[in-house]
């Protein structure tokens, strides 16, 4: 077995069999994007392709066996990621149908709703996920759509009270969905019980809007031409009481509300927490798209020659130091995030396969999924843009895919939550130790709770596994850091995280006795610090996941190569934040200069393995479908 095969096996992770199956099956389908299709034809083509996925087993995998599914959440997420290597529109449409729409029904509904799942798997029932509103995206608790119970008829009345309450940018809504899972404020007996989810039919058997439902088309977007995003408005739309997805909140025939979770905030976040798979899939799929772009740019760098000494052959792009500086750190970061994503999917699979998952582990997964989604989608945007530029004018041509990938992945930085809001969520969870007393992203509640116990909590939350701790304990002594020593790298990341969190907590502590306006001002002034806390936390867990992934690699030659790739990730991350490390006396001026030298040494070591690293992403060259790679 070749070195690239061993690297690919290590990178593929636990669901390698799904990736291998998808590489064969998806390559046999006609998934190459047709650049000449108009908007309507592109949408219809994507819908036809969606139907071709049903026999692969990936759509069924994410649902429980007792509901007619395959009972393999890890396979479902991995299968969605693999779609992103071929067509991002198909990935999004699949995610909407089976992940968001189907996932809401399974996770928020009860037995009476679960009977629909076989129809959802087979596309006999096509739906959309109507959460986002024109005026409310990330702030889901403030949604304006209402669902008011009418006891005289036993129905909920769904209403769009304002223009800003329109359900907007909803995938599948403009053309193909017949039913929507609508998130709305549940009102009964004159009292609001917060956001709940309802099954609302939106089209009849002829595809026409039902009475009271207004459907409009978002039209052309920056990318994702194959996804029919639309707007929904509801005016006096009546649905049966049974259409409330009532796992976490129910209304009886007389209009009395009941819930197994009394606290409104905790109930809301418990509901959203069950839908974590969408956020995990978005980050992983963006990462998969970046791997395609880096594979194209990397292979092009090994073919394209430009300039060089007089009277000699022109030099390969891959042999220029600046090109290496642009390409190889992005590949290293892609590897780091892939190991972190593999770890995250495994944790998600364990929790979602457990009838009674541990609440603490569930909250930890939610925070990690939010942070990784933010960091991976930002990485994807940067990596794809850099790949476009590294391919020059050719990278701008649609026939070479990178520009289309850039357009398609752009929305992922705000899809499933704005990235800055998500990093704030990560920090909030860290600062409050997942306290039940704090609800939402309310800064007043957050800062009033965070102060007294945060130091002990942070130490507990940042405690490393036995492997990580052994590496830290074995690091060389003295003041001079061995920057290539993994324990030293891990300690630098952990120490930075600890300091940033503790200083953020001290800044916020002053709000404990302040009134609401002053508490908000204190939080707002520290918001950049809070978001930094979320970012450095994710960078630390990514380094730890990479380290753990190398330890599982069975081939020593592949593990040696991965160790160098991991060091490149660690040192370039430190270099990107060098001002912090120097400003806080973690690195001297002299050691800071060594960072650059060590990175250049790693580039020299990794350059001969560039093709191996590209092949490690596991994307067969013929499926890249880029004209510039053809001889």
VEXVEX-276581 format. One record per residue: residue in three letters; x, y, z of N, C-alpha, C, O in turn. Coordinates in steps of 0.05 Angstrom, whole numbers, plus 5000, padded with zeros to 4 digits. Atoms other than C-alpha are relative to their C-alpha. Example, Ala and Ser with C-alpha at 12.3 -4.5 7.8 and 13.67 -1.06 7.14 Angstrom:
<rs>
ALA501849765000524649105156501850245000503950245013SER498449764999527349795143498550225014499550445018
</rs>
This chain:
<rs>
UNK501749765000500050005000501850255000503850265015UNK498449765003502750694981499850185024497950155040UNK500149814978504351245030497450174999496250225019UNK502449835003498551665002497549845009495749955020UNK502250164991493851075015499949995030497750015042UNK499950014971496151025087499150275012497750285032UNK500849744990495251775097497050034996495750135014UNK502949975005488351755065498449835021496349925031UNK501350174981486351175111499950145028497850145041UNK499949864975488551575172498150245000496750295020UNK501649765002484852195148497049944997495350095006UNK502850075004478451835129498549945026496149995027UNK501350044975477051635200498249765002498449584985UNK501750234993471851165229498149924977497549694974UNK502050065021467051225170501449984973500350074952UNK498550035025472351065118498449844979498549904956UNK501550175018467850525088497850174985497250124962UNK502049835013462551065074501350174979500350214957UNK498649835020467651515040500849844976500549934953UNK499150165022470350944998497649934982497749944958UNK502550065015463250734978499150244984498350224961UNK500949765014461451454961501850074977500850164956UNK498249945022467651554919499349844975499649944952UNK500750175023465350974875497250074990496850124966UNK502849965008457851084875499550284989498150314968UNK500649735009457751834868501550064974500550214957UNK498549965025463051814813498549894976498849984954UNK501550125022458351374773497550164993496450124971UNK502349835006452651874778500950254984503250334985UNK499449765016452352474731499750255018497650385017UNK500149774982453953004783501650244991501650455005UNK498549775010458453454742498150234993496250204979UNK501849775003455354144743500050104971502150134959UNK500349905028452754394676499850315002497850425011UNK499949714998454755124671498050154982497450384986UNK501849875019449855264614497149995008495450104995UNK502850034992443555094652499050275012500450415026UNK501349784987438755644671499149935028499549705037UNK500750034972435955734741498049775003498549595020UNK502050204997429855294732501149724993500549535007UNK498950265008433554744696502049895020502249655026UNK498050094980439154734748498549895025499449695036UNK501550094977433954654803498849724995498949555012UNK501250265006430454084768502149784998501649565006UNK497950205001436953734754500949915028501349685032UNK499250074973438953764827497949835014498549655029UNK502150164988432153494847500049714989499549525004UNK499850275012432952904799502449855013502249615019UNK497650124988439852774828499449915029500449715039UNK500850064973436752784898498749725001499249565019UNK501450265001432352194878502049774995501549555005UNK498050215005438451814854501649925025502849715026UNK498650064975441351844924498549815018499849685035UNK501650164982435651464957501149715002501349605024UNK499050284998438350764938502749975013503449745020UNK497450024988445250924966499949935030501949845041UNK500350044972442650865037500850235018500250235042UNK499249764984445551535059497650155011497650235034UNK502349864989438751875065498749865024497849995043UNK501250144978436051325110501849985025500849955047UNK498150054978442351275153499550175024499950075047UNK500249824977440951875196497549965017497350085039UNK502450044985434151635220500149745016501649555009UNK499950234982432951135276498749754986496949784970UNK501050255013431650405256497049975006495549874989UNK502850044993424950405293498150194984495750164984UNK501649825017422750975247500349944971499250084954UNK499650075027424850625184502750084988503150064964UNK497449915009431950895180502249795004501649565011UNK497750184997438850595184501450015026503149845032UNK498849984974440750825253503050055001504449955018UNK497149955002447651085233500450304995501050374972UNK499749705004448251845245502750074988502950254972UNK497349945011455751825230500149964970501350124956UNK500150055028454451525162498450234985499250314964UNK501649795013449152055147501650264996501650374975UNK498449765002453852635162502249974980502850144964UNK497850065018459652315125499050004971500450104953UNK501150015027455252185065499450274989499850334965UNK500649735008452952905063502650154993502850294973UNK497449885006460253135066501149924973502150084958UNK499050105025461952695007498650134976499850174955UNK501449865021456553024966501250274993501250364970UNK498849745004460053684976502449994982503250194970UNK497750035018466053414937499150004971500750044953UNK501050025028461553354876498250234992498650364971UNK501949785006455953874879498950115026497549985040UNK500949874975454654364935497050045001495850035022UNK502949975000447554484912498649745008496749755024UNK501150264993446053744918500449955030498649845043UNK499550034971449353734987498050165016496950065036UNK501949834985444954315011497249894998495749885018UNK502850105003438554024982499649755016497549715028UNK500250244984439953355013499950075030498449945045UNK500049924972441553695079497350115010496550065032UNK502649894993435054075078497949795003496449785023UNK502150205000430653475062500349805022498549765038UNK499650224981433752935105501250085027500849965047UNK498749914975437753325156498350205015497750155039UNK501549794986433653945173497049935002496049925024UNK502950064999426453785153499549735014497949715032UNK500450264988426853045169501049995028499749865046UNK498950004973431253165230498250145020497950055043UNK501949864982426253655259497749825007496849825030UNK502350184995420553155252500849785019499349715037UNK499250234983424452585283500850105028500049975048UNK498949924975427752985339498150175017498250175042UNK501949834985422153465358497249885001495549975017UNK502750125000416153025341499849765017501749685031UNK500550254985413052415373498949794980499049834956UNK500750235016410251755348498150084977498449974955UNK501949935021404652075309501350144976500250144954UNK498549875021409752465268502049824987502749844963UNK497950185010414951915261499049824978500649714962UNK501150165022410251535215500650124972500449984952UNK499449865026412152055161502849944990503449994967UNK497150015006419551885162500549824975502249904959UNK499550155025419351315109499450164975500850134954UNK500749835023415951805062502150224995502750294972UNK497949805002421252325077502549884987503850014970UNK497750135010426851835063499849954970501650004955UNK500450075028423851624996499250234983498850204959UNK500849755014422152344976497149994991496350144972UNK502849985005414752184974498850245015496650335008UNK500849764987414152765022502550195001504550135014UNK497849825002418653355006499450255016497250365014UNK500649784982419353905057502250215001504350184987UNK498049794995423054525079500050075030498349995045UNK499549944971425654795145499850305003501750454997UNK500649714999422555475159500550115027498750155043UNK499349874975426355775216500750294996499550475007UNK499049735004430056395191497850194990496250124972UNK501849795009426057035183501550234989503950274995UNK498749765012427557665144501450175021503650275017UNK498949834979428658035209501549865022502649985040UNK498750154979431357475252501349754989500049564979UNK498550235010436856995233501149855024499849655033UNK498750144978441456785290498350025025498549845042UNK501549964975436757055344497349864997495249984994UNK502350165005431756485338497850055022495550035016UNK502049964978428456625406498250244995496050265006UNK501649755005425957295378498349974975497450184965UNK501650045024422356995318497250135004496150125026UNK502649864998415857375303497649844991495349904999UNK502250175009411656845269498549885024499849805043UNK501650104977405956625315498449764992497649734969UNK501950235003402055985324498250015024498949935046UNK502049964979395856135365497949795000496649744980UNK501950224999391555575390497150105003496650285019UNK502849935000384055635377498549765011498049574997UNK501350234988380455165426497349934988496349714990UNK502650055011373855245390500149814976498149684970UNK499750185023376554875329502149795004502449604988UNK497850184996382454505359502350034980503649844973UNK498049945020387154845311501950225009501350385026UNK498249784998393255275311499750194976499350094953UNK500249815021392955915270502850124996503950255014UNK497349905006399656085237499850274986498350304967UNK500249735010400756815224502850134997504550105014UNK497649845005406157255194499250295006498050424989UNK501149754992404757905232501350254987500150464985UNK498549775011410058355199501649914976502049674972UNK498350075022414358385138502649875009503649684996UNK497550124990420458215180499649725010501649585016UNK500650274991416957575202499849804978499349564983UNK500150195022417057265133502249795004504449865012UNK498050205000420656605131501650034974500550034952UNK498449915023426456765085502449824995503549695014UNK497650155009432056425046499549705005501549555009UNK500650274992428555755058500449814977499049824956UNK499550205020431455185017497749824995496449735014UNK502250175009426354764978497350154999495450044988UNK502649864997420955294991499050114973496650104968UNK500949865024420855634923498749814980497149914964UNK501150185021419055014883499149735009496949645001UNK500450294997419354314911498649915025497449695026UNK501150094974416854294983497050025000495850204990UNK502949994996409754114999499250055029497050125036UNK500549964971410454175075502450155011504750125002UNK497849864987414554625120499949945030497749925042UNK499950004971416954535191500550305008502650415004UNK500049724994415355235216500550055030499149955047UNK499449924973418555525278498550265007498750464992UNK501749774993413756005313499650025030500049825044UNK500649964972411856295380497349875006495349944994UNK502450144993406755825411498450175021499450235042UNK501749844982400956215442497549855005496149764987UNK502550124992395255905480499050135026500550195044UNK501349874978390356205529501350275006501550355030UNK498949744997393556875517502950015009503950235014UNK497350014989400456655540501949874979501349674967UNK497950115018406756545498501849815015502649865037UNK498250204987410855925513502649974984503949764986UNK497550015014416656085467499849864973497649774964UNK499950115027418855805400499649705000500949565016UNK500550285004416155125379499949954970499950144954UNK500050075028415954755313497449864992496349705007UNK502650095010409754605272500349894971501850004955UNK500250105027408254195210497850154986495550144993UNK501949835014404954665161500049934970502049984956UNK500250055029402654425091500150274985498850464994UNK499849755014404454965040499149984971498550184958UNK500850035028402554664972498049774998498049585014UNK501950225006396854234944501349794982503749824975UNK498950225016397753604902500850104972502249954958UNK499249895026398454044840502350205002503150324982UNK497849824997404154454869499350295004501150465004UNK500949724997399955074881499950075030499349905047UNK500149924972400355474946497249965012495250014999UNK502650034986394855304996498950265009500450465011UNK501249754991389955835020501550125024502049985044UNK498749864979393356345064503049995000504450135015UNK497150035002400356135044501050164975500050114953UNK498849855022404356625001502949914997504449925016UNK497350105006410556344968501350174979500150224958UNK498649855020415656764932502849894998503749745015UNK497550125007422356604901502350195006502150434998UNK497749824995429056884925501650044974503250234973UNK498749965026431456804853502949945000503849765014UNK497150055002438756844835501450085025500850285038UNK498349954976443756804892502950024991503549994967UNK497249995007451256874895501049734991503049714977UNK499250275008451756114886497749815004495449905007UNK502150204995447955464897497650034982495350054991UNK502249965019443855534834498049775000495749814993UNK501850235000440854844843498149995024496549805025UNK501750004976437455024909497950224997498550454991UNK502349825004430555344905499350145026497450065040UNK500649844976430755844962497650184996497350304975UNK502449835002424256204976499250125026500350085047UNK501149874977420156625023497149895005495749824986UNK502650094993413956405060498650205019499850305037UNK501749844982408356815091497549845006496549694989UNK502450144991402456545130497950205010498550365028UNK502149824992395856915138497549845006496049764989UNK502350154991390656565179500049714992497949594988UNK499750285008393355875161499449825024500749855045UNK500850174978389955345204501149724996501049604974UNK499050275001393154685221498949855025498349985045UNK501050154977390754125267501950025024504350065021UNK498450004976393154115339502249804999504449845010UNK498050225001396853465324502450084983504449934983UNK497749925016401453845276502150145016504250215005UNK497849914982405254125335501949775005501149565013UNK498050204993411753735341500450025030501750205040UNK500549964972410553595413501749845019500849775041UNK498350154982416453225443500650175025500850065047UNK499149834978418353825486497850205009498250355028UNK502249824992411654195490497549914987497449864963UNK502550105011404453995482497750185008497850315029UNK502549854993397554325481497749804998497349674978UNK502350195001391453915500497650124987497750354977UNK502449915015384553975471498850255011497650414996UNK501149764988382654515520501950244999501250465007UNK498149785003388854935505502050025022503650215023UNK498049994978392854765567502749914989502949714975UNK497350065009400354765554501549845021501149885045UNK498350164982405154255585502649944986502849924962UNK497450065011412454095577501649845021501349905045UNK498250144980417453605609502250185010503650105029UNK497949814992422154205614498750265008497650404991UNK501549774990419354755657501250274991499850454983UNK498749755007424555295643499950064970500749894954UNK500449945029423055655577502750004985502949894963UNK497449995014430355795560501249734997502249664975UNK498850275002432755095576498449834980499749674965UNK501650155019426954805536500850084971501149914954UNK499349915027428755235476502749894991502949794969UNK497450105009436055045476500249705000501949594985UNK500150295003434554315488498949934973499949744960UNK501150055027430254335425502050044978502449884961UNK498049945021435654665384502349805002503549734981UNK497850194997440854195413499649744986501549614977UNK500650255014437353595383500550024970500749824956UNK499749955029438353915314502950064993503550184973UNK497249945002445953945322501249894974503250004965UNK498850135023447253495262500250194976502150174960UNK499849815022445854065213502550175002503850224981UNK497649834997451354495242502549834995504449934983UNK497750175005456153905242500449954970502749954960UNK499850055028454553765169500950244984502450224964UNK499249765014455354485147503050055001504250104981UNK497149964997462354545175501549794984503449854970UNK498650215014464453865148499850024970501749964956UNK500349985029461653995079501650244989502750214967UNK498349785009465054675073502949914999504449984981UNK497250115000471554315092500449834976502549844963UNK499850185023470253795038500350174974501950094957UNK499849835024469354354986502850124999504050154977UNK497349895000475954665008502149794992504149864979UNK498150215008479453994998500049974970502149914958UNK500150015030477053994926501650224988503350184970UNK498549765011479754694914503049965004504550024986UNK497150044995486454534947501149784983503549794976UNK499150225018486953884907500550104972502550034959UNK499749895027485954264842502450195000504150164982UNK497849814999490754824862502749865004504749934992UNK497550144995495954334888500949844976503349854969UNK499250155024495853894826500950194978502750134963UNK499249805020496254514783502850105005504350154987UNK497349914992502354744822502249804992504549884988UNK498150215008505654084803500249974969501749814959UNK499950015030504254204728500950264988502350264968UNK499749745012504654944716502850115006503750115029UNK497349884997511555264705499850304993498250394977UNK500149715004513056004708502850125008503750065030UNK497449864995519556414704502249815007502049575002UNK497750164992526256164730502650124989502550324975UNK497449905010533756254715500150004969498849834956UNK499749995029535756434644501149744990502749615003UNK498950245014537055864595499549745015501049555011UNK500750254987533855354640496949974998495550174993UNK502950035000526855044642498650185021499850225043UNK501549854980521655464677499549845025499549595024UNK500250134974520555304750497049935007495350095001UNK502750074991514454934777499050195022500650285039UNK501249824979509755364818500649885028501050035047UNK499750124974510454854874502850035012503249985036UNK497349974990517954994880500650295009502850345019UNK499649734990517055734895499350015030497249915038UNK500549994972517555884969497450145006495850055024UNK502549864994511856384967497649834994495649845008UNK502350185007507355874933499749795022497549725030UNK500150204978509155364986498850135025497250015039UNK501049854977507655895039496950034998495650045019UNK502949965004500755995009498549735001496349725012UNK501450255005498955264994500249815024498249715034UNK499650214981502054805046498750055028497649875039UNK501349964974499555145110496949964998495749885017UNK502950045003492455125082499449704998497449615009UNK500350294999493254385068500349895028498749725036UNK499750094973495854285138497650075017496849905034UNK502449924984489954665167497649824992496049755008UNK502150195009485354235124500249735013498249625021UNK499550254986488453615154499150025029497849855040UNK500649964972487753895224497050005004495949875022UNK502949994997480354055214498749734994496649675005UNK501150265006479053375183500149825024498249685030UNK499850164976481653025244498150095022496849935035UNK501949894980477553485289497149934992495549875009UNK502750075009471353365246499549705005497349625013UNK500450284995472352615250499449945029497649785035UNK500550034971472752655325497250105008495849975024UNK502749894993466553095328497849814990495849775005UNK502150185011462452625283499849755017497649655022UNK500150234982464452035327498650065026497049895036UNK501449934975462152395389497050044995495449955011UNK502849965007455652605356498649734996496449695005UNK501250275005454451885333499549865026497349745030UNK500450144975455451615403497650125015496049975026UNK502149874985450752125434497349944987495349895001UNK502550035013445352055381499249714997496949654990UNK500750295000445651295384499249915028498449685032UNK500750064972444351325459497250095006496550335001UNK502749934994437151315482499850235020498050395020UNK499949804980439051755541502850125001504350055019UNK497249895001445252165523500650175024498850295036UNK499149844977449252495577499650304994500650404973UNK500649725005446953225584502550174997502650354980UNK497649855001453853495597501549964974502550154962UNK498750065025456853145537498550124976499750214957UNK501649885021451053395494500650304998500950404976UNK499549725001452354115514502950064990503350254975UNK497249965010459854035502500049964970501450114956UNK500250045029458253765432498850244987499850334965UNK501349775012453754355418502050234998502150374977UNK498049785001459254855436502249944980503050124965UNK497950075019464454475397499050024971500550124954UNK501149995027459954415336499750294991500250354967UNK500249725007458655165338502750124992503050254972UNK497349895005466055335342501349884975502550034959UNK498850125024468354835290498650094975499950134954UNK501449915024462955045242501150284992501650334968UNK498949735005465455765248502849994988503350114967UNK497350005009472755605240500449854974502149934957UNK499750155025471955095185498950154976500050134954UNK501249865023467455525142501850244993502050314969UNK498149795006472256115149502549894985503450014966UNK497850125014477955655130499349934971500949984953UNK500850075027474055405070499950254981500950244959UNK500149755016472756115045502850094992503350174970UNK497349915005480056295052501549814981502849904962UNK498550205015482755645023499150004971500749984952UNK501150015028478155664962500850264986501650254962UNK499149755013479756404948502949994993503750074971UNK497250015005487156284955500649804977502449854961UNK499750195021486555674910499450134973500750084953UNK500749855025483056104858502350174990503050174967UNK497849815008488756614859502549844992503949934974UNK497650165007494156074858499849884972501949804961UNK500350115028491255824792499850234980499250184956UNK500049785018491456524762497350034986495249984997UNK502449965015486456694708498449754995496049754994UNK501450255004484955964697498249935023496149805020UNK501750064977482255924767497450155000495550085015UNK502549845001476956434749498049884980495749964980UNK501850125020474056004693498349795013499249635030UNK501950194988467855604711500949714994500349545010UNK499250285007470754994675502049885020502449645020UNK498150104981475954944730499049995029500549945047UNK501550064975470854924787500550195024498750235040UNK499349864974474455354839498250255004497350295026UNK501749764997470555994825497249935008495950075024UNK502750094992464055614830499949905029498049965043UNK499850094972466255284895500050255018498750255039UNK499849764984467855974922497250135003496450215025UNK502649884999460956234904498149835017496549945033UNK501850184985457455624933500550005029498649995045UNK499450034971461155604999499850265015499950275039UNK500049734987460656355013497950025021498450135043UNK502249984981453956295048500449835025499049875045UNK499750184977456555755095501050155025500750055047UNK499149854976459756285140497750125016498150205039UNK502449914985452756515159497849795001496049825016UNK501950224999448955875144500249855026502449805036UNK500150144973446755515209501350185022502350075042UNK499049824979448956135248502350174990504250064979UNK497849825006453356745237502549915016502249855040UNK497650114987460556545254500850155025501650035045UNK499349854976461757105303498149945023498949935046UNK502050074979455356945340500649725011500449675035UNK499450274991457456215342502449995018502449845038UNK497749994982464256365372499350135027500350055048UNK500949894975460756795423498549795016498749785041UNK501350224986456456185439501949815013501549725035UNK497950174989462655765449501150125026501349985046UNK498849874976465556275498497950015022498649985046UNK502049994979458956345534499849735015499549725039UNK500150264988458655595546502449955018502249835040UNK497650034983465755605572499950175025500550075047UNK500149814977464756205617497949935021498349995044UNK502250064981458355955649500049715008498249635023UNK500050284993460255225655497449864993496549695007UNK502650115009453955065616497850035021496149855024UNK501949964978449955355673497150014990496550144970UNK502850005008442455225668498750275005496750354993UNK501249744993441255905699500250204977498750404977UNK499649815021443656255636498649914975499049684967UNK501550085023439156245576500850174976501250414978UNK499549865025440656425504502750135000504650045013UNK497649845001445956925487499750265015501050465009UNK500649764985443257425536502550095016503349955035UNK497549924986449457815558499650075029501550045045UNK500549924972446258065622500149755018501549755038UNK500050254984444857365648502749875000503549765020UNK497450135002451457115623502150125019503349985035UNK497949884984455957625657499449995030501250005046UNK500650004972452157605722500649735013500849715038UNK499450274989453456865730502949924998503849765014UNK497450125009460356785701502350025019504249865017UNK497549924988465057065752501249815020503549735017UNK498750114976466156685817501449744995503649695006UNK498950275002467355975795501449954973502249724967UNK499150055027470056085725502849884999503449724982UNK497350095002477355955740500249695003501549564988UNK500050294997476155255767498749864977499649654969UNK501550135022471255105712501849994975501849794961UNK498349995023476155325658502249785002502849654982UNK497950204996481554885687498949724994500249554982UNK501250265004476754295686499449964970499949744959UNK500850035028474354425615502449984982502249864960UNK497750015017481354515587501949775007504049754996UNK498350234992484153895621500449824976498449744963UNK499550165023487553475568499649705006499649625029UNK500150294997486852735556502749895009504650045010UNK497450124991492152255581502250034980504550094987UNK497949975021495752265514501150285000503550324999UNK499149725002495953015511501650085025503650215023UNK498649934975497953075584502849885000504750015009UNK497350135000503752585574501950164982504250204989UNK498349855018506352995516500850275012503150365010UNK499349754986505953635556502049965022503950115025UNK498250064978509353315615502849944990504849985004UNK497450095011514953055570501550224985503750174974UNK498749795016516553725538502750075013503150045037UNK497449924990523753975545499750225021497950395019UNK500049804979525154395607501450254991502550274969UNK498649765005528155085611498250214987495950164980UNK501549785011526055755584499850004969498050124958UNK500050015030527755605511498149794990498549554995UNK502050195011521755285477501249854976502449974958UNK499550165024523054705429497450014984495549864990UNK502549945014517854945380499049774983496749774974UNK500950235014517654285343499149775018498149565009UNK500950204981516153895406496950035004495950255009UNK502949984999508753715408499050095027497150245029UNK500849924973508253795483500250305004498550435016UNK499749714998510954505477497850144985496750344995UNK502249875016505954675422497449985015495950185017UNK502550044985500254385463499850195024497850305030UNK500049824977502354775524499650294993498250445006UNK500449735009502755425486497150064993496050275000UNK502849975007495755325459498250005025496450175028UNK501650024976492955115526500450255018498450355030UNK499449774983496355685564498650254989497650415004UNK501349775012493756195514497049995006495850205013UNK502950024995486655935521499350065029497450215035UNK500549954971487055935597500150295006498350405020UNK499649724994489556645599497750174988496650355001UNK502149845013484456915549497349975014495850165017UNK502650044986478556595585500050145027498050275035UNK499949894973480756815654499850314999498550435015UNK500149715002481957535632497350104990496350314998UNK502749935008475257545596498149995023496450175026UNK501750024977471857315659500450235019498450345030UNK499549784982475257855700498850264989497750425004UNK501249765012472958385650497050005004495850215009UNK502950024998465858135654499050005029496650065034UNK500850024972465758055730498850265010497150265028UNK501049744991464458795739497150044995495850215008UNK502949975006457558705710498249865020495749885018UNK501750164982455258245766498050165016495850085021UNK501849834983452358815807498950244985497750424996UNK500949785016450759285749497149974992496149754992UNK502750035010443959455723500149904971502349864960UNK500050145026441759165656501550164978503050044963UNK498749845020444059745613503150005003504549974983UNK497150004995450959775645501249734995503449714984UNK499050275005451659015642500449954971502349834962UNK499850045029450259025568502450164989503850064972UNK497749845009455359585558502649875006504449864989UNK497650144993460659195595500549764982502749724972UNK499750235018459358575554500750094972502449984959UNK499549915027459158965489502950094996504150044975UNK497249905001465859285504502049775000504249804990UNK498250234998468858595517499449794979500549574979UNK501050215019465558245458502349894983502449654977UNK497850105016471958205417501749815016502749615006UNK498550184982475457885477498549745003499849525003UNK501650254997469757385485500249834975500549594977UNK499850155025470057185412502849884997503149664987UNK497250115000477657105417500149755017501449555010UNK500050234982476356625475498949764985499949544988UNK501150235015471956195430501949904979502249664975UNK498250085021477056205374502449845010503149634999UNK497650144990483156005415499249735012500849545012UNK500950264990479055455448499849804978500749574981UNK500350195022477455145381502749934988503249704981UNK497350065010484655215357501449795018502949625008UNK498850204982486854825419498849734996500349534994UNK501150275003481954255410500649884973500749644970UNK499250105027483754205336502849885002503249674991UNK497350104997491054125354500049735015501449555008UNK500150254985489253595405498849784983499749554985UNK501350215017484753225355502049904979502149664973UNK498050085020490453225303502049825014502849615004UNK498050164985495252955356498849725006500349525003UNK501250264995490352405375499749844974500049594975UNK500250145026489252235301502649874992502649654981UNK497450115006496652135291500649755017501749555007UNK499650234982496851665351498549764990499349534996UNK501550225010491651235317501049894973500149684964UNK499050085027495451195251501849755004503749765019UNK498650254996498050485244502549984983504349824990UNK497650015017503250615190502050225010501350455011UNK498149824988509550935219501050214981501350444988UNK499149805019511751275155497950214996498550454994UNK502249815003504951595147499850175025499350415024UNK500149854975505051795221502250215001501850435010UNK497849805000511852135212499350244982499850474989UNK500849785018509152535153497950175014498050425012UNK502149854987502952725192501150175024500050385029UNK498849844979507352965250501050264990500750475003UNK499049755012510653465205497750184991497850424994UNK502349845008503953685177498750135025497950365024UNK501149894975501353775248501750235011500650435020UNK498249784991507454195267499650254982499750474993UNK500549775018506154635206497450135008497350385008UNK502549884990499054735230500450165025499650395028UNK499549884974501354895300501650264998500950475009UNK498349775002506855375281498850234984499250464991UNK501349785016502955755228497750125016497150365013UNK502149894983497255835278501350195021500250405026UNK498549834981502256115329500950254985500750474996UNK499149775015505156565275497850204994498250444995UNK502349825006498256835257499350165025498150385022UNK500749864975497457035331502550085015502550105040UNK497449944988504657225343500050245018501350255039UNK500249764984502857905370499149945028500050055048UNK501050084974499057575427502249865016502749935039UNK498050154986504557085445502450175009503550135030UNK497849824992509857635445499050205020500450265040UNK501149794982505458155478499549905028499450055047UNK500550124974503957675535502449845010502149675028UNK497550124991511157445542500149705000501449575016UNK499850295004509956735519502249924981503249704982UNK497850055018515156795465501850255000500850484998UNK498149775003521457235464500350084971499449944953UNK499549915027523457635404501649794984501049744961UNK498350195014528757125387498449754993498749644971UNK501650255006523956525393497950064979497249884963UNK502049935021518856895350501349984973500049904954UNK498650025026524056945295500449714992500449644968UNK499650295005525256195302497549884987497749694971UNK502550105011517956075285500150004970499649804957UNK499949975029518956325214502149814988501549684968UNK497950185010525355925205499049715001499549554982UNK501050274998522055285230497849944979497749724969UNK502050045020516155385184501249954973500449774958UNK498650045026520755455124501449734998501449614977UNK498850274999524454825145497849794995498349604980UNK502250195004517754455148499150014971498449804959UNK500849985028515954715079501949844982501149714963UNK498050155015522454425052499549705003499849554984UNK500450284995520953755084497449904987497349674978UNK502550095010513753735059499750034970498049904958UNK500349965029514753974988500249744984498649704966UNK499950255016516953274962497549835004497049654989UNK502450164994510452994993497550154992495350075000UNK502449855007505753504962497949834987495549844995UNK502050165014502353014916498849795020496449735019UNK501050194980501852504973497950135018495850015024UNK501949864982498353025017497450064985495250044996UNK502449955015493553204961498449744996496049745000UNK501350255003492052474948498849905027496949755027UNK501150074974490952395023497250115004495749995020UNK502849904998484652815016498049804989495649814995UNK501750225010481952214978498150084978496049954975UNK501849925022478952574918501349904974503350014966UNK498950105025480252164855500450224979498650394976UNK499349785018483552614803497850034978497150264971UNK502049975022478252454749497450135010495950234994UNK502549884990472652694795500450305006498450445012UNK499649724995475953374805498850174977497950394981UNK501549885023473253544735500950294995499350464990UNK498949745005477954134725501549994974503349824971UNK498850015027480054284653503050055002504549934986UNK497149944999486954554675501649765008504149765005UNK498550244991488853864702500149794977501549594980UNK499950195021487653514636502450054982503150284976UNK497649985016493853374594499350074971501050104954
</rs>
